[in-house]
Amino acid sequence: MGRRIAGIIARGGADVVLHDSNAELLEGAVAVASQMASESSTPGTVTSSTSLPEAVANSDFITEAIIEDLGAKQQLIAAISELTERAIIATNTSVLPITSIAEFATAPDRVVGTHWWNPPDLIPIVEVVRGEHTSTEVIDRTVALLEHLGKLAVRVERDVPGFVGNRLQHALWREAIALVADGVCDAETADLVCRNTIGLRLAQMGPIETADYVGLDLTRAIHEAVLPSLSTDTFANPILTTL
């Protein structure tokens, strides 16, 4: 994912330096990012370095896209923060708390969450997440950069696990999986209903818009009837190992 994010940034005209400790992987990443950048009439350059200090030197904006592991991200963000005194440090994560990722950074006010959806060159949204210490200036500059790159940047003002998109997505998944686990329907039926009802509508109207469209009184009545029976599982359903 990092190579495609790099390609988007370079395509927007910025010079990009890719970093990885694996030189072979880095070579492939540069090729992908360079190809994406070439789609622009005024691309930035794409170079690489296996040295982290060399890669981040003189940077204005740094983004990491390593594995979704809190300890690994904490270690990397802390190292980057010691190597630069002014750059914005963006962490690309789907669910991990930004405040926790920035816990050991020397300047947590410069650390911001940027949740790019995969594939990043096709999905327009990037969630810009404010950690407990993230400054408003960093949020504003990150949003401005993403908008310059043609992305739809949305501000997430509280640092909750999963942010906005994944909380909505996994609430739906939890209920779909519970319906199958409880024998209400099979997996094929759950997917078929989603694709041909709410899936079609959600492409045009968000859930709050839909609630307003059908009527808030009706929405309230439906909630009173159905919410008590919805899944409230706080653990991964065991059926996930057998589906």
C-alpha atoms as a printed R data frame, in Angstrom:
    type eleno elety resid chain resno       x       y       z
1   ATOM     1    CA   MET     A     1   0.000   0.000   0.000
2   ATOM     2    CA   GLY     A     2   2.872   2.356   0.786
3   ATOM     3    CA   ARG     A     3   4.176   2.253  -2.768
4   ATOM     4    CA   ARG     A     4   0.798   3.354  -4.118
5   ATOM     5    CA   ILE     A     5   0.510   6.155  -1.571
6   ATOM     6    CA   ALA     A     6   3.988   7.262  -2.663
7   ATOM     7    CA   GLY     A     7   2.869   7.147  -6.286
8   ATOM     8    CA   ILE     A     8  -0.156   9.336  -5.544
9   ATOM     9    CA   ILE     A     9   2.010  11.903  -3.758
10  ATOM    10    CA   ALA     A    10   4.604  11.946  -6.553
11  ATOM    11    CA   ARG     A    11   1.838  12.200  -9.141
12  ATOM    12    CA   GLY     A    12   0.749  15.345  -7.302
13  ATOM    13    CA   GLY     A    13   4.133  16.945  -7.982
14  ATOM    14    CA   ALA     A    14   6.015  16.284  -4.743
15  ATOM    15    CA   ASP     A    15   9.448  14.678  -4.611
16  ATOM    16    CA   VAL     A    16   9.208  11.351  -2.775
17  ATOM    17    CA   VAL     A    17  11.808   9.199  -1.048
18  ATOM    18    CA   LEU     A    18  10.734   5.625  -0.314
19  ATOM    19    CA   HIS     A    19  12.304   3.741   2.584
20  ATOM    20    CA   ASP     A    20  12.486   0.045   3.401
21  ATOM    21    CA   SER     A    21  15.183  -2.070   4.996
22  ATOM    22    CA   ASN     A    22  14.733  -4.637   2.204
23  ATOM    23    CA   ALA     A    23  16.465  -3.333  -0.923
24  ATOM    24    CA   GLU     A    24  14.713  -5.817  -3.210
25  ATOM    25    CA   LEU     A    25  11.243  -4.802  -2.015
26  ATOM    26    CA   LEU     A    26  12.279  -1.180  -2.270
27  ATOM    27    CA   GLU     A    27  13.226  -1.593  -5.921
28  ATOM    28    CA   GLY     A    28   9.775  -2.942  -6.747
29  ATOM    29    CA   ALA     A    29   8.092  -0.162  -4.771
30  ATOM    30    CA   VAL     A    30  10.013   2.513  -6.668
31  ATOM    31    CA   ALA     A    31   8.944   0.973  -9.978
32  ATOM    32    CA   VAL     A    32   5.252   1.060  -9.023
33  ATOM    33    CA   ALA     A    33   5.389   4.593  -7.599
34  ATOM    34    CA   SER     A    34   7.327   5.884 -10.610
35  ATOM    35    CA   GLN     A    35   4.808   4.379 -13.017
36  ATOM    36    CA   MET     A    36   1.956   6.072 -11.169
37  ATOM    37    CA   ALA     A    37   3.824   9.383 -11.080
38  ATOM    38    CA   SER     A    38   4.400   9.237 -14.836
39  ATOM    39    CA   GLU     A    39   0.649   9.655 -15.352
40  ATOM    40    CA   SER     A    40   1.086  13.328 -14.403
41  ATOM    41    CA   SER     A    41   2.421  16.013 -16.727
42  ATOM    42    CA   THR     A    42   4.355  17.525 -13.801
43  ATOM    43    CA   PRO     A    43   5.355  14.625 -11.548
44  ATOM    44    CA   GLY     A    44   7.719  14.749  -8.628
45  ATOM    45    CA   THR     A    45  10.765  12.527  -8.456
46  ATOM    46    CA   VAL     A    46  10.735   9.065  -6.870
47  ATOM    47    CA   THR     A    47  13.933   7.910  -5.195
48  ATOM    48    CA   SER     A    48  14.710   5.503  -2.370
49  ATOM    49    CA   SER     A    49  17.008   4.770   0.534
50  ATOM    50    CA   THR     A    50  17.498   1.861   2.921
51  ATOM    51    CA   SER     A    51  18.716   4.408   5.489
52  ATOM    52    CA   LEU     A    52  15.925   5.934   7.563
53  ATOM    53    CA   PRO     A    53  17.899   9.090   8.505
54  ATOM    54    CA   GLU     A    54  18.733   9.657   4.848
55  ATOM    55    CA   ALA     A    55  15.160   9.018   3.727
56  ATOM    56    CA   VAL     A    56  13.534  11.517   6.100
57  ATOM    57    CA   ALA     A    57  16.178  14.247   5.865
58  ATOM    58    CA   ASN     A    58  14.710  17.619   4.816
59  ATOM    59    CA   SER     A    59  11.200  16.156   4.563
60  ATOM    60    CA   ASP     A    60   8.056  18.223   5.060
61  ATOM    61    CA   PHE     A    61   5.653  15.283   5.245
62  ATOM    62    CA   ILE     A    62   6.461  11.703   6.241
63  ATOM    63    CA   THR     A    63   4.013   8.820   6.126
64  ATOM    64    CA   GLU     A    64   4.514   5.257   7.295
65  ATOM    65    CA   ALA     A    65   2.582   2.263   5.975
66  ATOM    66    CA   ILE     A    66   4.138  -0.691   7.780
67  ATOM    67    CA   ILE     A    67   2.322  -3.682   9.281
68  ATOM    68    CA   GLU     A    68  -0.712  -3.097  11.499
69  ATOM    69    CA   ASP     A    69   1.194  -3.728  14.729
70  ATOM    70    CA   LEU     A    70   1.108  -1.178  17.544
71  ATOM    71    CA   GLY     A    71   4.595  -1.895  18.877
72  ATOM    72    CA   ALA     A    72   6.193  -1.717  15.439
73  ATOM    73    CA   LYS     A    73   4.448   1.549  14.623
74  ATOM    74    CA   GLN     A    74   5.347   3.073  17.999
75  ATOM    75    CA   GLN     A    75   8.995   2.204  17.469
76  ATOM    76    CA   LEU     A    76   9.098   3.618  13.935
77  ATOM    77    CA   ILE     A    77   7.228   6.830  14.758
78  ATOM    78    CA   ALA     A    78   9.492   7.422  17.765
79  ATOM    79    CA   ALA     A    79  12.579   6.951  15.591
80  ATOM    80    CA   ILE     A    80  11.279   9.290  12.892
81  ATOM    81    CA   SER     A    81  10.375  11.975  15.429
82  ATOM    82    CA   GLU     A    82  13.959  12.011  16.692
83  ATOM    83    CA   LEU     A    83  15.288  12.508  13.157
84  ATOM    84    CA   THR     A    84  13.190  15.514  12.156
85  ATOM    85    CA   GLU     A    85  12.180  18.661  13.991
86  ATOM    86    CA   ARG     A    86   9.529  20.056  11.658
87  ATOM    87    CA   ALA     A    87   7.992  17.386   9.430
88  ATOM    88    CA   ILE     A    88   4.432  16.176   9.807
89  ATOM    89    CA   ILE     A    89   4.497  12.467  10.674
90  ATOM    90    CA   ALA     A    90   1.488  10.562   9.356
91  ATOM    91    CA   THR     A    91   0.682   7.028  10.415
92  ATOM    92    CA   ASN     A    92  -1.440   4.933   8.081
93  ATOM    93    CA   THR     A    93  -3.627   2.623  10.156
94  ATOM    94    CA   SER     A    94  -7.096   1.132   9.883
95  ATOM    95    CA   VAL     A    95  -7.937   0.776  13.565
96  ATOM    96    CA   LEU     A    96  -5.012   1.501  15.907
97  ATOM    97    CA   PRO     A    97  -5.333   4.556  18.198
98  ATOM    98    CA   ILE     A    98  -3.208   7.459  16.983
99  ATOM    99    CA   THR     A    99  -2.521   8.604  20.539
100 ATOM   100    CA   SER     A   100  -1.038   5.203  21.378
101 ATOM   101    CA   ILE     A   101   1.064   5.124  18.204
102 ATOM   102    CA   ALA     A   102   2.485   8.562  19.099
103 ATOM   103    CA   GLU     A   103   3.091   7.652  22.749
104 ATOM   104    CA   PHE     A   104   6.893   7.602  22.493
105 ATOM   105    CA   ALA     A   105   7.296  10.329  19.862
106 ATOM   106    CA   THR     A   106   9.352  13.343  20.889
107 ATOM   107    CA   ALA     A   107   6.743  15.621  19.301
108 ATOM   108    CA   PRO     A   108   3.308  13.923  19.430
109 ATOM   109    CA   ASP     A   109   1.700  17.163  18.261
110 ATOM   110    CA   ARG     A   110   3.198  16.463  14.797
111 ATOM   111    CA   VAL     A   111   1.764  12.926  14.576
112 ATOM   112    CA   VAL     A   112  -1.512  12.534  12.678
113 ATOM   113    CA   GLY     A   113  -3.530   9.537  11.569
114 ATOM   114    CA   THR     A   114  -4.195   9.088   7.856
115 ATOM   115    CA   HIS     A   115  -6.361   6.089   7.086
116 ATOM   116    CA   TRP     A   116  -6.016   5.451   3.361
117 ATOM   117    CA   TRP     A   117  -8.499   2.881   2.082
118 ATOM   118    CA   ASN     A   118  -7.154   0.075  -0.086
119 ATOM   119    CA   PRO     A   119  -6.528   0.388  -2.985
120 ATOM   120    CA   PRO     A   120  -5.563   4.004  -2.258
121 ATOM   121    CA   ASP     A   121  -5.507   5.054  -5.905
122 ATOM   122    CA   LEU     A   122  -9.145   3.963  -6.368
123 ATOM   123    CA   ILE     A   123 -10.841   4.801  -3.047
124 ATOM   124    CA   PRO     A   124 -11.153   8.605  -2.719
125 ATOM   125    CA   ILE     A   125 -11.550   8.896   1.069
126 ATOM   126    CA   VAL     A   126  -8.675   9.411   3.489
127 ATOM   127    CA   GLU     A   127  -9.661   9.712   7.143
128 ATOM   128    CA   VAL     A   128  -7.501  12.330   8.887
129 ATOM   129    CA   VAL     A   129  -7.498  11.404  12.558
130 ATOM   130    CA   ARG     A   130  -6.659  13.742  15.410
131 ATOM   131    CA   GLY     A   131  -4.688  12.102  18.202
132 ATOM   132    CA   GLU     A   132  -4.918  13.465  21.714
133 ATOM   133    CA   HIS     A   133  -1.905  15.717  21.103
134 ATOM   134    CA   THR     A   134  -2.174  16.402  17.349
135 ATOM   135    CA   SER     A   135  -2.117  20.127  16.628
136 ATOM   136    CA   THR     A   136  -4.800  21.821  14.559
137 ATOM   137    CA   GLU     A   137  -2.105  23.167  12.238
138 ATOM   138    CA   VAL     A   138  -0.962  19.618  11.472
139 ATOM   139    CA   ILE     A   139  -4.546  18.538  10.773
140 ATOM   140    CA   ASP     A   140  -5.123  21.525   8.479
141 ATOM   141    CA   ARG     A   141  -1.874  21.030   6.559
142 ATOM   142    CA   THR     A   142  -2.531  17.315   6.126
143 ATOM   143    CA   VAL     A   143  -6.044  17.934   4.820
144 ATOM   144    CA   ALA     A   144  -4.712  20.584   2.425
145 ATOM   145    CA   LEU     A   145  -2.073  18.203   1.063
146 ATOM   146    CA   LEU     A   146  -4.565  15.386   0.551
147 ATOM   147    CA   GLU     A   147  -7.010  17.684  -1.206
148 ATOM   148    CA   HIS     A   148  -4.191  18.884  -3.470
149 ATOM   149    CA   LEU     A   149  -3.608  15.219  -4.331
150 ATOM   150    CA   GLY     A   150  -7.258  14.875  -5.329
151 ATOM   151    CA   LYS     A   151  -8.316  12.904  -2.261
152 ATOM   152    CA   LEU     A   152 -11.512  13.385  -0.277
153 ATOM   153    CA   ALA     A   153 -10.055  14.159   3.146
154 ATOM   154    CA   VAL     A   154 -12.428  13.873   6.106
155 ATOM   155    CA   ARG     A   155 -11.645  14.983   9.646
156 ATOM   156    CA   VAL     A   156 -12.061  12.517  12.507
157 ATOM   157    CA   GLU     A   157 -12.017  14.663  15.628
158 ATOM   158    CA   ARG     A   158 -11.873  11.899  18.262
159 ATOM   159    CA   ASP     A   159  -9.330   9.100  18.356
160 ATOM   160    CA   VAL     A   160 -11.560   6.014  18.613
161 ATOM   161    CA   PRO     A   161 -10.546   2.523  17.386
162 ATOM   162    CA   GLY     A   162 -11.613   2.047  13.771
163 ATOM   163    CA   PHE     A   163 -12.294   5.784  13.292
164 ATOM   164    CA   VAL     A   164 -15.477   6.255  11.197
165 ATOM   165    CA   GLY     A   165 -15.400   3.952   8.189
166 ATOM   166    CA   ASN     A   166 -14.265   0.758   9.877
167 ATOM   167    CA   ARG     A   167 -16.622   1.206  12.823
168 ATOM   168    CA   LEU     A   168 -19.537   1.441  10.397
169 ATOM   169    CA   GLN     A   169 -18.220  -1.413   8.269
170 ATOM   170    CA   HIS     A   170 -17.601  -3.828  11.120
171 ATOM   171    CA   ALA     A   171 -20.911  -3.077  12.796
172 ATOM   172    CA   LEU     A   172 -22.514  -4.375   9.596
173 ATOM   173    CA   TRP     A   173 -20.133  -7.333   9.380
174 ATOM   174    CA   ARG     A   174 -20.786  -8.307  13.001
175 ATOM   175    CA   GLU     A   175 -24.534  -8.482  12.397
176 ATOM   176    CA   ALA     A   176 -24.170 -10.337   9.080
177 ATOM   177    CA   ILE     A   177 -21.885 -12.924  10.680
178 ATOM   178    CA   ALA     A   178 -24.230 -13.276  13.673
179 ATOM   179    CA   LEU     A   179 -27.205 -13.903  11.364
180 ATOM   180    CA   VAL     A   180 -25.311 -16.770   9.743
181 ATOM   181    CA   ALA     A   181 -24.031 -18.128  13.069
182 ATOM   182    CA   ASP     A   182 -27.555 -18.071  14.543
183 ATOM   183    CA   GLY     A   183 -29.039 -19.918  11.571
184 ATOM   184    CA   VAL     A   184 -31.199 -17.023  10.373
185 ATOM   185    CA   CYS     A   185 -29.762 -17.316   6.853
186 ATOM   186    CA   ASP     A   186 -26.727 -18.690   5.059
187 ATOM   187    CA   ALA     A   187 -23.710 -16.601   4.051
188 ATOM   188    CA   GLU     A   188 -24.787 -16.362   0.414
189 ATOM   189    CA   THR     A   189 -28.165 -14.932   1.428
190 ATOM   190    CA   ALA     A   190 -26.603 -12.345   3.746
191 ATOM   191    CA   ASP     A   191 -24.314 -11.144   0.953
192 ATOM   192    CA   LEU     A   192 -27.108 -11.208  -1.646
193 ATOM   193    CA   VAL     A   193 -29.406  -9.090   0.525
194 ATOM   194    CA   CYS     A   194 -26.638  -6.572   1.281
195 ATOM   195    CA   ARG     A   195 -25.598  -6.183  -2.342
196 ATOM   196    CA   ASN     A   196 -29.132  -5.726  -3.643
197 ATOM   197    CA   THR     A   197 -30.660  -3.511  -0.939
198 ATOM   198    CA   ILE     A   198 -28.579  -1.332   1.355
199 ATOM   199    CA   GLY     A   199 -25.487  -1.755  -0.828
200 ATOM   200    CA   LEU     A   200 -27.226  -0.063  -3.746
201 ATOM   201    CA   ARG     A   201 -28.655   2.684  -1.565
202 ATOM   202    CA   LEU     A   202 -25.482   3.414   0.399
203 ATOM   203    CA   ALA     A   203 -23.690   4.265  -2.838
204 ATOM   204    CA   GLN     A   204 -26.053   7.237  -3.150
205 ATOM   205    CA   MET     A   205 -27.191   8.052   0.394
206 ATOM   206    CA   GLY     A   206 -25.356   7.697   3.700
207 ATOM   207    CA   PRO     A   207 -27.055   6.185   6.763
208 ATOM   208    CA   ILE     A   208 -27.944   9.532   8.351
209 ATOM   209    CA   GLU     A   209 -29.318  10.823   5.051
210 ATOM   210    CA   THR     A   210 -31.375   7.647   4.701
211 ATOM   211    CA   ALA     A   211 -32.756   7.956   8.231
212 ATOM   212    CA   ASP     A   212 -33.863  11.486   7.439
213 ATOM   213    CA   TYR     A   213 -35.299  10.409   4.069
214 ATOM   214    CA   VAL     A   214 -37.470   7.628   5.494
215 ATOM   215    CA   GLY     A   215 -38.404   9.808   8.458
216 ATOM   216    CA   LEU     A   216 -36.821  10.148  11.882
217 ATOM   217    CA   ASP     A   217 -40.035   9.039  13.614
218 ATOM   218    CA   LEU     A   218 -40.052   5.816  11.579
219 ATOM   219    CA   THR     A   219 -36.330   5.352  12.205
220 ATOM   220    CA   ARG     A   220 -36.926   5.680  15.945
221 ATOM   221    CA   ALA     A   221 -39.767   3.153  15.841
222 ATOM   222    CA   ILE     A   222 -37.662   0.664  13.864
223 ATOM   223    CA   HIS     A   223 -34.795   1.043  16.321
224 ATOM   224    CA   GLU     A   224 -37.069   0.372  19.270
225 ATOM   225    CA   ALA     A   225 -38.251  -2.825  17.589
226 ATOM   226    CA   VAL     A   226 -34.969  -4.200  16.228
227 ATOM   227    CA   LEU     A   227 -32.040  -2.862  18.265
228 ATOM   228    CA   PRO     A   228 -32.656  -5.093  21.317
229 ATOM   229    CA   SER     A   229 -32.173  -8.199  19.155
230 ATOM   230    CA   LEU     A   230 -29.050  -7.092  17.262
231 ATOM   231    CA   SER     A   231 -25.700  -8.688  18.033
232 ATOM   232    CA   THR     A   232 -23.712  -7.011  20.792
233 ATOM   233    CA   ASP     A   233 -20.762  -9.420  20.608
234 ATOM   234    CA   THR     A   234 -17.495  -7.903  21.800
235 ATOM   235    CA   PHE     A   235 -15.423 -10.791  20.445
236 ATOM   236    CA   ALA     A   236 -14.782 -12.292  17.029
237 ATOM   237    CA   ASN     A   237 -17.513 -14.814  16.245
238 ATOM   238    CA   PRO     A   238 -16.137 -18.395  16.264
239 ATOM   239    CA   ILE     A   239 -17.899 -19.072  12.963
240 ATOM   240    CA   LEU     A   240 -15.202 -16.985  11.245
241 ATOM   241    CA   THR     A   241 -12.925 -20.022  11.451
242 ATOM   242    CA   THR     A   242 -15.386 -22.192   9.513
243 ATOM   243    CA   LEU     A   243 -17.019 -19.887   6.947
